[in-house]
Amino acid sequence: MEKNTSGVIAAVCISEAKGTAKKNVHTGVLREGHGLLQDAHAGNWHRQISLLSVEKVEDFKNRGGHVVDGDFGENLLVRGIDLRCLPVGTRLRSGNVLLEVTQIGKECHAHCAIYHQVGDCIMPREGIFAKVLQGGPIAEGDELHVEA
């Protein structure tokens, strides 16, 4: 079975503090070498942007979880691509924006605020992280393509 190489951005989310749920702001600006402007996780490091597949959130909801966009701390919710299957080094493009996957999943040393609010956090298992190679505007409805 061939994996899907195109998807659509379903939400753009930011938070003012690390370890808290993000809020869907619907549109944003990615800055090269920094991340999503106004997001607490942005900065000069390898996890500038976090991405999560909408389908994984829907699976969580189908198991009885009550969450809204951003509750898992994701910057971008993406429909149509199984992000967890992309290897480190994969490039993702949306218009002028170019991201490079730097990490798949993450280790949680202690339960975060998100876990305590919703009883589970799928980000450590299903989320991916990327750095911004080329910045620009990003919004719900924008296409996202796997380049390599």
Helices and strands as residue ranges (DSSP letters): E 6-14, E 23-24, E 27-31, E 35-36, E 49-53, H 54-62, E 76-79, G 83-85, E 91-94, E 97-104, H 113-118, H 123-126, E 128-134, E 136-139, E 143-146
